[in-house]
Amino acid sequence: MGRGRVQLQRIENKINRQVTFSKRRAGLLKKAHEISVLCDAEVALIVFSHKGKLFEYSTDSCMEKILERYERYSYAERQLGNWSMEYNRLKAKVDLLQKNHRHYMGEDLDSLSLKELQNLEQQLDTAIKHIRSKKNHLISESISELQRKEKAIQEQNAMLAKQIKDREKTVAQAQQSQWGQQQQQLGLNTPTSFLLPQPPHPCLNIGGTYQEEATDQVRRNELDLTLEPIYTCHLGYFAA
């Protein structure tokens, strides 16, 4: 008797289903190997069990290479088959964007109904609120930045004013010290005879002629002090 045909439907018994899966999986992997060897074909086989376990088979070339090749060919075929459909879709999208742009500019409004005009007005109001909020935020940031710069400039000006004041104080002290040194040097260089004229020393009066000559000499010395400093030499007179 020949083997009867198995009805293709889900096996309800779990044990029978697992046994059948193991047998059929082994046969499927064997057939994949045979076709790859006999026909020199690149074969990739992926099987997931009902529990989610992965079983795979691939020829000498790795599974990733075969899958990448499949994706490349599949994408090329889809591009060729759907080119006209993709063009129509993009063209409709561009037309819709242009139509909405004209509506936002207040153009071609005759074809819109009352509800569509209300929706358009609401969209514009929402957009204006967002724009105004962004503008106020930028203005606030600009004001804060200007205030920070103003504070930095004020601090820099205060520091420069303090440096100028300290410099002026230092220069004034240096000038005062230099002036005092000059006065002290002038005082040391001035002869004592110029400041305080010394009185004539007493001498012995031997005769009227000698007394008159001594008096004349003292007068000449006093007159010479106004021209240049001199040093007086005091002579004593002794009786013979």
Disulfide bonds with the S-S distance in Angstrom:
none
